[in-house]
Amino acid sequence: MAKRKNENLNMGDALQEFIKANKLQHGMDKVNAREAWAKLMGNGVINYTTAIELRNETLFVSLSSSVLREELSHGKTKIINLLNEELGREMVKKLVLR
């Protein structure tokens, strides 16, 4: 339901409408995925994270430590679930560690 211009919107609703009208959600999803990774994984993992990219429903994470990459690969399903919980919707369906 579209709001008329003379109706008052709270800031959050106005921002969501702006994002939707300008087709910015994909960019916001990329930023939110990066922030969720940083929040969930903590400084220990972030120090070895060299790149994070969300493409479609796949999160690509580049790590500078092969040992860490191996350790994280054992918990991919749990990491995906935690990320989606943090993001508030099922945005990540696959996690690729490289």
Number of C-alpha atoms within 10 A of each C-alpha: 3 5 9 8 7 6 7 10 13 8 9 9 11 12 12 13 15 13 15 12 10 9 11 12 14 14 12 12 16 18 14 17 22 18 15 18 22 17 13 14 13 11 11 10 17 15 12 15 21 12 13 20 15 21 13 12 12 15 22 16 18 16 19 14 15 12 10 15 19 12 11 15 15 10 10 15 14 11 19 20 16 16 25 17 13 17 17 9 10 13 21 21 14 17 17 14 18 16
